[in-house]
Amino acid sequence: MMNISIYLEPIHKAEELIVKLLKDEFDIDSSDAHSLYEHEISKHFVKLIDNCFLLAETNYVDKVYRDSYYHYYSSKLGDYKRDCIRISIFEGVILQSDFGDSNKQAKLQDQYRGFIVLRPTFPYIIGRSIISPLVLKNHDFHCCTAVFNTTANAQKFIVRGFPHSSQDTETNSCAETTIWALMEYFGNKYTEYKPVLSSKIIQTLNIVSFERQIPSKGLNIYQMSFALKEFGFGTRIYSRAEYDSEFDSLLSCYIESGIPVIIALQGGTIGHALLAIGHETVEDNMIDAITPYFSTNKQLQDDIIHKNITIYDYHSSVKDFIFIDDNHPGYQRAKLSSPATHYPAEWHNCAITYFIAPLYTKIYLEAYEAKKWILHFLVSGLHPLPNHSEVLLKLFLASSHSFKDEIAKNDTLESDFKDVVLETSMPRFIWVAELSTKELMKQNRTNGVIILDATEANTRFNKPLIIAWYEGALIKFDFSSGKLEKVLFPLSVFTVFQHNLKIL
């Protein structure tokens, strides 16, 4: 039986520590070890703040790599090692003696920032990793995160972050790695889903595959969507060709809803899959730069022009999005218009051609239809916006439990409206449209809200509407009569909903 060795070093000694571990544990010669660190490993550590300490553990049994090992690598003639190296990250100074000291446990937990696994699959050596965005030099962004339970030096810790791994190019291409990361996130955040390993992904796709699955040649957008559907999602595929000018806005809408989406990049002979999980903080100048919305629906656009109404789509703001890309360290930043700008030149013509939204199976009203219904309602519904008015629209999905919880705690809302919302029956998921202005949105304030039933796909006869409150009126759908009810209801500004994405 092999013993576990523990090493503790400040991050400025990362290269010295990791090169030694590669030589001693993976039997890599000095030259190759330095090359691996320089070309594959260092980029994951240079993004971290300078006062980190690294705690390395040898002979680490990593569940993800072991799955690949037993289903693939162990059958090769070459000698592939079974064990990995795990490097835990702490913010600030820690000592070896801190571990096992009950008085230091709370301090260590406060300092713990996650881990990176090094696996013996050269040169694709970065394995399963969970890093808190808080340890990054630049973490001025909002993103999806889940809580993960782990250990370091035999002591239990938790970390909040998003899963990441490089592909090994044999059992996992970018597509399988993306599916793994997505399921790892959902499986640790919601009881309805379970994490999946590579062998499970391969087994699931055997049903629709006409040739062997490993070594992997990658997956197309439909195979990825099929796998997610088999894992319990009501997947929805969006293509740029179909949705055109609405495509980026729809993608942004799902991100704002706290839903990581699978992105398909294509350009020439290049095809790549990655995850979009968040966006940078939206600054005032980004809101100011939003241009008036133009609808491709002729009737809607004619009505907007006729009434001289100006609508701004919050999701059309130009900003950096946050990506989980197996070719780069976690939390990569790029704009939707230039998603491969940090790649070599041959990638620069790549564009996002598709994205997959992994929706809860009972969400039947998708983003495009929800947005279209709301715009028609605002322009020509029971209580249309006044002529010559301006409105900034921010649309997102939310769970009714989270939404009601924030409404109950929102001190900027009148108690009468709180009572209406809290006493209204809602499905598990709702579409929320916040109506605001540019100036109010800069203050994270809104002066109106429309709530739709995300389980109602029939958009005729106002059926999706649950509550609308704007321009001095409260409108509700009466299920007994099938009609809308409108009453005067004075309105004041209130803070926006901020539950979906973790604000760091």
C-alpha positions as CSV (number, residue, x, y, z in Angstrom):
1,M,0.0,0.0,0.0
2,M,1.3,3.4,-1.0
3,N,1.5,6.1,1.6
4,I,0.2,9.6,1.0
5,S,2.8,12.4,1.1
6,I,1.8,16.0,2.0
7,Y,3.6,19.1,0.8
8,L,2.9,22.7,1.7
9,E,4.3,25.7,-0.1
10,P,3.5,29.3,-0.9
11,I,2.3,29.9,-4.5
12,H,5.5,31.6,-5.6
13,K,7.1,28.1,-5.2
14,A,4.4,26.4,-7.4
15,E,6.8,25.5,-10.2
16,E,9.4,24.0,-7.9
17,L,6.7,22.0,-6.0
18,I,4.9,20.7,-9.1
19,V,7.9,19.8,-11.1
20,K,9.2,17.8,-8.1
21,L,5.8,16.0,-7.8
22,L,5.7,15.2,-11.6
23,K,9.2,13.7,-11.4
24,D,8.7,11.7,-8.2
25,E,5.1,10.6,-8.6
26,F,4.6,10.3,-12.4
27,D,8.2,9.4,-13.3
28,I,8.5,12.3,-15.7
29,D,12.1,13.5,-16.5
30,S,13.1,17.0,-15.4
31,S,12.9,18.5,-18.9
32,D,9.4,17.2,-19.6
33,A,8.2,18.2,-16.1
34,H,9.4,21.8,-16.6
35,S,7.8,21.8,-20.1
36,L,4.5,20.5,-18.7
37,Y,4.4,23.1,-16.0
38,E,5.3,25.9,-18.5
39,H,2.8,25.0,-21.2
40,E,-0.1,23.2,-19.4
41,I,-0.1,23.9,-15.7
42,S,1.3,27.4,-14.9
43,K,-1.6,29.2,-16.6
44,H,-4.0,27.8,-14.0
45,F,-1.9,29.3,-11.1
46,V,-0.9,32.7,-12.5
47,K,-4.6,33.7,-12.3
48,L,-4.6,33.2,-8.6
49,I,-3.9,35.9,-6.0
50,D,-0.3,36.1,-4.8
51,N,-0.8,35.2,-1.1
52,C,-2.1,31.6,-1.7
53,F,-0.6,28.5,-0.1
54,L,-0.7,25.2,-1.9
55,L,-1.1,21.9,-0.1
56,A,-0.3,18.9,-2.3
57,E,-1.3,15.3,-1.6
58,T,0.1,12.3,-3.5
59,N,-1.5,9.0,-4.3
60,Y,-4.9,10.7,-4.6
61,V,-7.8,8.5,-5.8
62,D,-9.7,10.8,-8.2
63,K,-13.2,9.3,-9.1
64,V,-13.3,10.9,-12.5
65,Y,-9.8,9.7,-13.6
66,R,-10.3,6.3,-12.1
67,D,-13.4,5.8,-14.2
68,S,-11.4,6.6,-17.3
69,Y,-8.6,4.4,-16.1
70,Y,-10.6,1.3,-15.5
71,H,-12.7,1.7,-18.7
72,Y,-9.9,2.6,-21.0
73,Y,-6.3,3.2,-19.9
74,S,-5.9,0.0,-17.9
75,S,-6.5,-2.0,-21.1
76,K,-3.5,-0.4,-22.9
77,L,0.0,-2.0,-23.1
78,G,1.6,1.1,-21.7
79,D,1.9,1.5,-17.9
80,Y,-0.6,4.2,-16.9
81,K,-0.7,5.0,-13.2
82,R,-3.9,4.9,-11.3
83,D,-3.4,7.7,-8.8
84,C,-3.4,11.4,-9.1
85,I,-2.0,14.4,-7.3
86,R,-4.4,16.8,-5.7
87,I,-3.3,20.4,-5.0
88,S,-5.6,22.3,-2.5
89,I,-5.6,26.1,-2.5
90,F,-5.8,28.3,0.6
91,E,-5.9,32.0,0.7
92,G,-3.3,33.4,3.2
93,V,-0.7,31.7,5.3
94,I,-1.4,28.3,6.7
95,L,0.9,25.9,8.6
96,Q,1.0,22.1,8.7
97,S,0.2,22.3,12.4
98,D,-3.1,24.0,11.7
99,F,-4.5,20.7,10.5
100,G,-5.9,18.6,13.3
101,D,-6.1,21.6,15.6
102,S,-9.8,22.0,16.5
103,N,-9.2,25.7,17.2
104,K,-7.9,26.3,13.6
105,Q,-10.7,24.4,11.7
106,A,-12.9,27.4,11.2
107,K,-9.9,29.5,10.1
108,L,-8.9,26.9,7.6
109,Q,-12.4,26.7,6.2
110,D,-12.5,30.5,5.8
111,Q,-9.2,30.3,3.9
112,Y,-10.0,27.2,1.7
113,R,-10.5,28.0,-2.0
114,G,-10.7,24.6,-3.7
115,F,-8.4,22.2,-5.5
116,I,-6.8,21.2,-8.8
117,V,-6.2,17.5,-9.7
118,L,-3.1,16.5,-11.7
119,R,-3.7,13.2,-13.6
120,P,-1.1,11.0,-15.4
121,T,-2.5,11.7,-18.9
122,F,0.2,13.7,-20.5
123,P,0.2,16.3,-21.8
124,Y,-3.4,16.9,-20.9
125,I,-2.7,16.8,-17.2
126,I,-5.3,19.0,-15.6
127,G,-8.1,16.9,-14.1
128,R,-11.1,17.5,-12.0
129,S,-10.9,20.9,-10.4
130,I,-13.2,23.1,-8.3
131,I,-11.8,26.6,-7.6
132,S,-13.6,29.5,-5.8
133,P,-13.7,32.6,-8.0
134,L,-12.8,34.5,-4.9
135,V,-9.2,33.4,-5.2
136,L,-8.8,34.8,-8.7
137,K,-7.0,38.1,-9.2
138,N,-10.0,39.3,-11.2
139,H,-13.3,38.1,-9.9
140,D,-15.5,41.1,-10.8
141,F,-18.2,38.9,-12.3
142,H,-21.4,37.1,-11.5
143,C,-21.7,33.3,-12.2
144,C,-23.4,30.0,-11.5
145,T,-21.8,28.2,-8.5
146,A,-22.6,25.2,-6.4
147,V,-21.3,24.0,-3.1
148,F,-18.9,21.0,-3.1
149,N,-17.8,18.8,-0.2
150,T,-14.2,17.7,-0.3
151,T,-11.1,17.1,2.0
152,A,-7.6,18.4,2.3
153,N,-5.0,16.7,4.5
154,A,-7.8,14.4,5.8
155,Q,-9.9,17.4,7.0
156,K,-13.3,18.1,5.6
157,F,-13.9,21.4,3.6
158,I,-16.6,22.9,1.4
159,V,-16.0,25.2,-1.6
160,R,-18.3,27.2,-3.8
161,G,-17.4,27.2,-7.5
162,F,-17.9,25.6,-10.9
163,P,-16.4,22.3,-12.0
164,H,-13.6,22.4,-14.6
165,S,-11.3,19.9,-16.2
166,S,-9.2,19.7,-19.3
167,Q,-10.0,17.0,-21.9
168,D,-7.8,14.0,-22.2
169,T,-8.6,13.7,-25.9
170,E,-9.2,9.9,-25.6
171,T,-12.0,9.2,-23.2
172,N,-13.1,12.8,-23.1
173,S,-13.2,15.4,-25.9
174,C,-14.4,18.9,-25.2
175,A,-18.0,17.7,-25.6
176,E,-17.9,15.0,-23.0
177,T,-15.9,17.2,-20.6
178,T,-18.6,19.9,-21.0
179,I,-21.4,17.4,-20.3
180,W,-19.4,16.1,-17.2
181,A,-18.9,19.6,-15.8
182,L,-22.6,20.5,-16.4
183,M,-23.8,17.4,-14.6
184,E,-21.3,17.8,-11.8
185,Y,-22.7,21.3,-11.2
186,F,-26.4,20.3,-11.3
187,G,-25.8,17.0,-9.4
188,N,-24.2,18.9,-6.5
189,K,-26.8,21.7,-6.5
190,Y,-30.2,20.0,-7.1
191,T,-31.5,16.6,-5.8
192,E,-33.2,15.9,-9.1
193,Y,-29.9,15.4,-10.9
194,K,-26.8,13.2,-10.4
195,P,-23.2,13.7,-11.4
196,V,-22.1,11.4,-14.3
197,L,-18.8,9.9,-15.2
198,S,-17.3,9.4,-18.6
199,S,-18.3,5.8,-18.9
200,K,-21.9,6.7,-18.2
201,I,-21.8,9.4,-20.9
202,I,-20.4,6.9,-23.4
203,Q,-22.9,4.2,-22.4
204,T,-25.8,6.7,-22.9
205,L,-24.7,7.7,-26.3
206,N,-24.1,4.1,-27.5
207,I,-27.9,4.1,-28.3
208,V,-27.5,6.7,-31.0
209,S,-23.9,6.0,-32.1
210,F,-23.1,4.0,-35.3
211,E,-19.4,3.5,-34.4
212,R,-17.2,3.1,-31.3
213,Q,-17.2,5.9,-28.7
214,I,-13.6,5.7,-27.6
215,P,-11.1,7.0,-28.5
216,S,-13.5,9.9,-28.6
217,K,-14.0,11.9,-31.9
218,G,-16.2,14.4,-30.2
219,L,-19.9,14.9,-30.2
220,N,-22.2,17.0,-32.3
221,I,-24.8,19.4,-30.8
222,Y,-27.6,16.8,-31.2
223,Q,-25.7,14.1,-29.4
224,M,-24.9,16.4,-26.5
225,S,-28.6,17.5,-26.3
226,F,-29.6,13.8,-26.4
227,A,-27.3,12.9,-23.5
228,L,-28.6,15.8,-21.4
229,K,-32.2,14.7,-22.1
230,E,-31.4,11.2,-21.0
231,F,-29.9,12.7,-17.8
232,G,-33.2,14.3,-16.9
233,F,-33.3,17.7,-18.7
234,G,-35.9,19.2,-21.0
235,T,-33.2,20.4,-23.4
236,R,-33.8,23.2,-25.9
237,I,-31.4,23.9,-28.8
238,Y,-31.1,27.4,-30.2
239,S,-29.3,28.1,-33.5
240,R,-28.0,31.5,-34.6
241,A,-29.4,30.8,-38.1
242,E,-32.9,30.4,-36.8
243,Y,-33.0,33.2,-34.1
244,D,-30.6,35.7,-35.8
245,S,-30.7,39.0,-34.0
246,E,-32.4,37.5,-31.0
247,F,-29.8,34.8,-30.5
248,D,-27.3,36.6,-28.2
249,S,-30.1,38.1,-26.2
250,L,-31.7,34.7,-25.6
251,L,-28.3,33.2,-24.5
252,S,-27.8,36.1,-22.1
253,C,-31.3,35.6,-20.8
254,Y,-30.6,32.0,-19.8
255,I,-27.3,33.0,-18.2
256,E,-29.1,35.7,-16.2
257,S,-31.5,32.9,-15.1
258,G,-28.7,31.0,-13.5
259,I,-28.7,28.3,-16.1
260,P,-25.3,27.2,-17.5
261,V,-25.6,26.7,-21.2
262,I,-23.5,24.6,-23.6
263,I,-22.0,26.7,-26.4
264,A,-21.0,25.4,-29.8
265,L,-18.1,27.3,-31.5
266,Q,-17.6,26.8,-35.2
267,G,-15.2,28.3,-37.7
268,G,-13.7,26.7,-40.8
269,T,-12.6,23.2,-39.7
270,I,-12.7,24.1,-36.0
271,G,-15.5,22.8,-33.8
272,H,-15.5,23.2,-30.0
273,A,-17.9,22.9,-27.1
274,L,-17.7,24.9,-23.8
275,L,-20.0,26.3,-21.1
276,A,-21.2,29.8,-20.5
277,I,-21.9,30.3,-16.8
278,G,-22.0,34.0,-16.0
279,H,-21.0,37.5,-17.0
280,E,-19.0,40.5,-15.8
281,T,-20.6,43.2,-13.6
282,V,-22.7,45.4,-15.9
283,E,-21.4,48.9,-15.6
284,D,-23.3,52.2,-16.1
285,N,-21.6,52.8,-19.4
286,M,-22.8,49.4,-20.7
287,I,-26.4,50.3,-19.8
288,D,-26.1,53.7,-21.5
289,A,-24.8,52.0,-24.7
290,I,-27.9,49.8,-25.1
291,T,-29.6,50.7,-28.3
292,P,-33.4,50.6,-28.9
293,Y,-34.9,47.1,-29.5
294,F,-36.0,46.3,-33.0
295,S,-38.4,43.4,-33.4
296,T,-38.3,41.1,-36.4
297,N,-42.1,40.6,-35.9
298,K,-43.6,43.1,-38.3
299,Q,-46.8,43.6,-36.4
300,L,-45.0,44.2,-33.1
301,Q,-42.5,46.6,-34.7
302,D,-45.2,48.5,-36.5
303,D,-47.0,49.0,-33.2
304,I,-43.9,50.1,-31.4
305,I,-43.2,52.7,-34.2
306,H,-46.8,53.9,-34.3
307,K,-46.9,54.5,-30.5
308,N,-43.4,55.9,-30.5
309,I,-42.4,53.5,-27.7
310,T,-38.7,52.9,-27.0
311,I,-37.8,49.5,-25.6
312,Y,-34.4,48.6,-24.4
313,D,-33.4,45.0,-24.0
314,Y,-31.1,44.6,-21.0
315,H,-29.7,41.4,-22.5
316,S,-28.3,43.3,-25.6
317,S,-25.8,45.1,-23.4
318,V,-22.2,44.3,-24.6
319,K,-20.2,42.7,-21.8
320,D,-17.8,39.9,-21.1
321,F,-19.3,36.5,-20.4
322,I,-17.7,33.8,-18.2
323,F,-16.9,30.5,-19.8
324,I,-15.7,27.1,-18.6
325,D,-13.4,26.0,-21.4
326,D,-11.4,22.8,-21.2
327,N,-8.6,24.4,-23.3
328,H,-8.1,27.2,-20.8
329,P,-8.2,27.8,-17.0
330,G,-11.7,28.1,-15.4
331,Y,-13.7,31.3,-15.6
332,Q,-12.4,32.5,-19.0
333,R,-13.7,35.8,-20.1
334,A,-14.8,36.8,-23.7
335,K,-17.5,38.6,-25.5
336,L,-20.2,36.8,-27.4
337,S,-19.1,38.5,-30.6
338,S,-15.5,37.3,-30.2
339,P,-15.6,34.1,-28.1
340,A,-12.2,32.8,-29.3
341,T,-10.2,36.0,-29.0
342,H,-7.8,34.4,-26.5
343,Y,-7.1,31.5,-28.9
344,P,-4.4,31.5,-31.7
345,A,-5.2,33.4,-34.9
346,E,-6.7,30.5,-36.7
347,W,-9.5,30.4,-34.1
348,H,-10.5,34.1,-34.4
349,N,-13.1,33.6,-37.1
350,C,-15.0,31.1,-34.8
351,A,-18.5,32.2,-33.8
352,I,-21.2,30.8,-31.5
353,T,-23.5,28.9,-33.8
354,Y,-25.7,27.0,-31.3
355,F,-26.3,26.8,-27.6
356,I,-28.2,24.2,-25.5
357,A,-30.3,25.3,-22.6
358,P,-30.7,22.4,-20.1
359,L,-34.1,23.2,-18.7
360,Y,-36.1,21.6,-16.0
361,T,-38.5,19.1,-17.7
362,K,-41.6,21.0,-16.6
363,I,-40.5,24.3,-18.1
364,Y,-42.6,24.4,-21.3
365,L,-42.6,28.1,-22.0
366,E,-39.1,28.9,-23.4
367,A,-37.3,32.3,-23.5
368,Y,-38.2,33.3,-27.0
369,E,-41.9,32.8,-26.6
370,A,-42.0,34.3,-23.2
371,K,-40.2,37.5,-24.4
372,K,-42.5,37.7,-27.5
373,W,-45.6,37.4,-25.3
374,I,-44.4,40.1,-22.9
375,L,-43.5,42.6,-25.6
376,H,-46.9,42.2,-27.3
377,F,-48.6,42.6,-23.9
378,L,-46.7,45.8,-23.1
379,V,-47.4,47.3,-26.5
380,S,-50.9,46.3,-27.3
381,G,-52.3,44.3,-24.3
382,L,-55.0,45.2,-21.7
383,H,-52.8,47.9,-20.1
384,P,-50.4,49.1,-22.8
385,L,-47.5,51.4,-22.2
386,P,-48.3,55.0,-22.8
387,N,-47.3,56.5,-26.1
388,H,-43.8,58.1,-26.2
389,S,-42.7,56.0,-23.2
390,E,-39.4,54.3,-22.6
391,V,-38.8,51.0,-20.8
392,L,-35.8,48.8,-20.2
393,L,-36.8,45.1,-20.1
394,K,-34.8,42.4,-18.2
395,L,-36.2,38.9,-18.5
396,F,-35.1,35.8,-16.6
397,L,-36.3,32.5,-15.2
398,A,-36.5,32.0,-11.4
399,S,-37.9,29.5,-9.0
400,S,-41.0,30.7,-7.4
401,H,-39.6,29.8,-4.0
402,S,-36.5,31.9,-4.4
403,F,-38.5,34.8,-5.9
404,K,-41.1,34.8,-3.1
405,D,-38.3,34.6,-0.5
406,E,-36.6,37.7,-2.0
407,I,-39.9,39.5,-2.3
408,A,-40.7,38.8,1.4
409,K,-37.3,40.2,2.4
410,N,-37.4,43.2,0.1
411,D,-37.7,46.3,2.3
412,T,-38.2,48.5,-0.7
413,L,-41.5,46.9,-1.7
414,E,-44.9,48.0,-0.3
415,S,-46.5,45.5,2.0
416,D,-49.7,45.4,-0.1
417,F,-47.8,44.2,-3.2
418,K,-45.8,41.7,-1.1
419,D,-49.1,40.2,0.2
420,V,-50.4,39.8,-3.4
421,V,-47.3,38.1,-4.6
422,L,-46.8,35.8,-1.6
423,E,-50.5,34.7,-1.6
424,T,-50.6,34.0,-5.4
425,S,-50.3,30.4,-6.4
426,M,-47.3,29.9,-8.7
427,P,-45.6,26.9,-10.4
428,R,-42.1,25.8,-9.5
429,F,-40.6,28.0,-12.2
430,I,-41.7,31.4,-13.4
431,W,-40.5,33.9,-16.0
432,V,-39.9,37.3,-14.5
433,A,-39.7,40.5,-16.6
434,E,-38.5,43.5,-14.7
435,L,-39.5,46.8,-16.2
436,S,-37.1,49.7,-15.5
437,T,-35.3,52.6,-17.1
438,K,-31.6,53.0,-17.8
439,E,-31.2,55.3,-14.8
440,L,-33.1,53.0,-12.4
441,M,-31.2,49.9,-13.6
442,K,-27.9,51.6,-12.8
443,Q,-29.2,51.7,-9.3
444,N,-30.4,48.1,-9.4
445,R,-33.9,49.4,-9.2
446,T,-37.1,48.6,-11.2
447,N,-40.6,50.1,-11.3
448,G,-42.6,47.3,-12.7
449,V,-42.7,43.5,-13.0
450,I,-44.5,40.9,-15.1
451,I,-44.6,37.2,-13.9
452,L,-45.4,34.4,-16.3
453,D,-46.1,30.7,-15.7
454,A,-43.1,28.9,-17.1
455,T,-45.2,25.7,-17.3
456,E,-47.7,27.2,-19.7
457,A,-46.8,26.8,-23.3
458,N,-50.2,28.0,-24.6
459,T,-49.6,31.7,-25.1
460,R,-53.1,32.4,-26.4
461,F,-55.8,34.2,-24.4
462,N,-53.2,35.6,-21.9
463,K,-52.9,32.2,-20.2
464,P,-49.2,32.5,-19.2
465,L,-49.8,35.7,-17.2
466,I,-49.8,35.4,-13.4
467,I,-49.2,39.0,-12.3
468,A,-48.3,42.2,-14.0
469,W,-47.7,45.4,-12.0
470,Y,-46.6,48.6,-13.8
471,E,-47.8,52.0,-14.8
472,G,-50.1,52.3,-11.7
473,A,-52.1,49.1,-12.3
474,L,-52.1,45.5,-11.1
475,I,-53.2,42.8,-13.5
476,K,-53.9,39.2,-12.7
477,F,-55.2,36.2,-14.6
478,D,-58.4,34.8,-13.2
479,F,-58.4,31.1,-13.8
480,S,-62.1,30.7,-13.0
481,S,-63.2,33.1,-15.7
482,G,-60.2,32.8,-18.0
483,K,-60.0,36.6,-18.1
484,L,-57.6,39.3,-17.0
485,E,-58.5,41.5,-14.0
486,K,-57.1,45.0,-13.7
487,V,-57.2,47.3,-10.6
488,L,-55.4,50.5,-9.9
489,F,-52.4,50.0,-7.8
490,P,-49.9,52.8,-7.0
491,L,-46.3,52.0,-7.9
492,S,-43.0,52.8,-6.5
493,V,-39.5,51.7,-7.3
494,F,-37.9,48.7,-5.7
495,T,-34.7,46.7,-5.8
496,V,-34.2,44.0,-8.5
497,F,-34.1,40.3,-8.0
498,Q,-30.5,39.1,-7.5
499,H,-30.7,35.4,-6.6
500,N,-29.8,33.5,-9.8
501,L,-26.2,34.4,-10.2
502,K,-23.6,34.4,-7.4
503,I,-22.4,38.0,-6.9
504,L,-18.7,37.8,-5.9
